[in-house]
Amino acid sequence: MVEMLKLVILYHTVENSYSTLAHNQTPEEATRFLEQWNKHLKPGFSLVSLDQKKPHRTADVQDCRTCRDIVRRSPGLQQPKFQRRKS
């Protein structure tokens, strides 16, 4: 059985927008990421972990169209708008 990978996004609940933060994460890596950063979030923001079926080849997670497709098809989100993070 192949281990499921995870995609982590930063979701802005008020604006219904998101930024991609990490992809190709093992469940353990995604959990550590969430535990580390959840306590630093401002009100109205949340970190969301979504399942990936296979590794994404795009190196920069912000340029990964496959990640955006996963978010778009996610039943728990209401078609959020992609926002590129500022470097």
Secondary structure, DSSP 8 states (H G I E B T S, - for coil): ----EEEEEEEETTTTEEEEEEEEE-HHHHHHHHHHHGGG--TTEEEEEEEESS----SSGGG-HHHHHHHHH-TTS---EE-----
